[in-house]
Amino acid sequence: MSDATIDAATFAELQESAGADFVKELVQTFLEEAPAMLSELREALAAGQADVFRRAAHSLKSNSLTFGALALAALAREQELGGLDAARKPDALDALAAEYARVARALEALCRG
């Protein structure tokens, strides 16, 4: 696991405070919901729905911070603050999706190990 993917201290603190089994449930929920958030971002961009876009980016940012996915949270924050203009930059949402894929693999590995 790369330090840039999941902050080990944040993840360990979450496990200590919430319990490893509950964290596994939280991770599973995140892995189920995040792809829908990514789709919602793309759909909101296409429809020009700035409020929907910002809410989805905010949710993705907040959820990412819970697990220590700092790079994913930072990318989502850029989208949240920049809104539709930020999302129109070439590859902005693709970069977000690629980082989510890295995070998903790292979280799955942490839950197995």
C-alpha positions as CSV (number, residue, x, y, z in Angstrom):
1,M,0.0,0.0,0.0
2,S,1.3,3.4,-0.9
3,D,1.3,6.1,1.7
4,A,-0.3,8.3,-0.9
5,T,-3.2,5.9,-1.3
6,I,-4.3,5.4,2.3
7,D,-2.9,7.2,5.3
8,A,-2.0,4.3,7.6
9,A,-2.4,6.3,10.8
10,T,-5.9,7.5,9.9
11,F,-7.0,4.0,9.0
12,A,-5.5,2.5,12.2
13,E,-7.2,5.2,14.3
14,L,-10.5,4.4,12.6
15,Q,-10.1,0.7,13.3
16,E,-9.1,1.4,16.9
17,S,-12.1,3.6,17.6
18,A,-14.8,1.8,15.6
19,G,-13.5,-1.8,15.6
20,A,-12.1,-3.8,12.7
21,D,-15.4,-5.5,11.8
22,F,-17.3,-2.3,11.7
23,V,-14.6,-0.7,9.5
24,K,-14.9,-3.6,7.1
25,E,-18.6,-2.8,6.8
26,L,-17.9,0.9,6.3
27,V,-15.4,0.0,3.6
28,Q,-17.9,-2.3,1.9
29,T,-20.5,0.5,1.9
30,F,-18.0,3.0,0.5
31,L,-17.0,0.6,-2.2
32,E,-20.6,0.2,-3.2
33,E,-21.6,3.9,-3.0
34,A,-18.5,5.6,-4.4
35,P,-19.0,4.4,-8.0
36,A,-22.5,5.8,-7.9
37,M,-21.1,9.1,-6.7
38,L,-18.6,9.1,-9.6
39,S,-21.5,8.5,-12.0
40,E,-23.5,11.2,-10.4
41,L,-20.6,13.6,-11.0
42,R,-20.5,12.8,-14.7
43,E,-24.3,13.0,-15.0
44,A,-24.5,16.3,-13.2
45,L,-21.7,17.7,-15.3
46,A,-23.5,16.6,-18.5
47,A,-26.8,18.1,-17.3
48,G,-25.2,21.3,-15.9
49,Q,-26.5,20.6,-12.4
50,A,-23.9,22.5,-10.3
51,D,-25.6,21.8,-6.9
52,V,-25.9,18.1,-7.5
53,F,-22.3,18.1,-8.7
54,R,-21.0,19.9,-5.6
55,R,-23.0,17.6,-3.2
56,A,-21.6,14.4,-4.9
57,A,-18.1,15.8,-4.8
58,H,-18.5,16.8,-1.1
59,S,-19.8,13.3,-0.2
60,L,-16.9,11.6,-2.0
61,K,-14.4,13.9,-0.3
62,S,-15.9,13.4,3.2
63,N,-16.1,9.6,2.8
64,S,-12.5,9.5,1.5
65,L,-11.2,11.4,4.5
66,T,-12.9,8.9,6.8
67,F,-10.5,6.2,5.6
68,G,-7.4,8.3,5.1
69,A,-7.7,8.4,1.3
70,L,-6.1,11.8,1.2
71,A,-5.3,12.1,-2.5
72,L,-8.8,11.0,-3.4
73,A,-10.2,13.5,-0.9
74,A,-8.0,16.3,-2.3
75,L,-9.2,15.6,-5.9
76,A,-12.8,15.5,-4.8
77,R,-12.3,18.7,-2.9
78,E,-11.0,20.4,-6.1
79,Q,-14.2,19.3,-7.8
80,E,-16.4,20.4,-5.0
81,L,-14.8,23.9,-4.8
82,G,-14.3,24.3,-8.5
83,G,-17.7,23.0,-9.5
84,L,-18.6,22.4,-13.1
85,D,-15.7,24.6,-14.3
86,A,-13.2,22.4,-12.6
87,A,-14.8,19.2,-14.0
88,R,-14.6,20.5,-17.5
89,K,-10.8,20.5,-17.4
90,P,-9.4,17.7,-19.5
91,D,-9.3,14.4,-17.6
92,A,-10.4,15.9,-14.2
93,L,-13.1,13.2,-13.6
94,D,-11.0,10.5,-15.1
95,A,-8.2,11.3,-12.6
96,L,-10.8,11.1,-9.8
97,A,-12.0,7.8,-11.0
98,A,-8.4,6.4,-11.4
99,E,-7.6,7.5,-7.9
100,Y,-10.8,5.9,-6.6
101,A,-9.7,2.6,-8.2
102,R,-6.4,2.8,-6.4
103,V,-8.1,3.5,-3.1
104,A,-10.6,0.6,-3.6
105,R,-7.7,-1.8,-4.2
106,A,-5.9,-0.5,-1.1
107,L,-9.0,-0.7,1.1
108,E,-9.8,-4.2,-0.1
109,A,-6.2,-5.3,0.7
110,L,-6.4,-3.7,4.2
111,C,-9.6,-5.4,5.0
112,R,-8.2,-8.8,3.9
113,G,-5.0,-8.4,5.8
